[in-house]
Amino acid sequence: VGESGSGKSTLGLAILRLISSQGGIRFHGQNLQGLNQKAVRPLRREMQVVFQDPFGSLSPRMCVADIVGEGLRIHGIGTAQEQEAAIIAALEEVGLDPRTRHRYPHEFSGGQRQRIAIARALVLKPALILLDEPTSALDRTVQRQVVELLRNLQQKYNLTYLFISHDLAVVKALSHQLMVIKHGHVVEQGDAQAIFHAPQHPYTRQLLEAAFLEVGDS
């Protein structure tokens, strides 16, 4: 967590090896630092991402079935029939009618588009999903629905989320461990509930006061 420009998204993209960085990055015990894109590619199935803007992250030229199934095709997972079944199952998991899979992103609401993005990540059965401000473009009612969906999927599949957000009310509902970033530096980290109940750093206290004052006002 941290305010806009603190370095949250940069850190997430570096962990996924989407941008270059310095320092050690380990996944399943394997050091990812120094691996080229060809060497990282087999691990992409295990590491998926859901971006902030569901409309911008979904190709307007691809129907939902093609969007959700793209990873299956890239990694050569299953036959055409098995891929179709996996796409249908993923859409059902996120609460979307699979009969809509031949429609295009512009035909869906913002919340539905984010569910499509989650289905695209989920269909590969990853170990880690990076969620980069996945609810910030949604209104509060839809936010709660998406957070509840993410929480249920986390429990069902024992997923690890790297959840990036400036919205501590949303973070409190999902996160077990918390890292607070300011100007690219970690100022506090540890058990989420402990930090929420007794923040040690002044910046963390400022974030909490601002976040829950807004919630109270709304």
Secondary structure, 3 states (H helix, E strand, C coil): CCCCCCCHHHHHHHHCCCCCCCCCCEECCEECCCCCHHHHHHHHCCEEEECCCHHHHCCCCCCHHHHHHHHHHHCCCCCHHHHHHHHHHHHHHCCCCHHHCCCCHHHCCHHHHHHHHHHHHHCCCCCEEEEECCCCCCCHHHHHHHHHHHHHHHHHHCCEEEEECCCHHHHHHHCCEEEEEECCEEEEEEEHHHHHHCCCCHHHHHHHHHHHHHHHHC
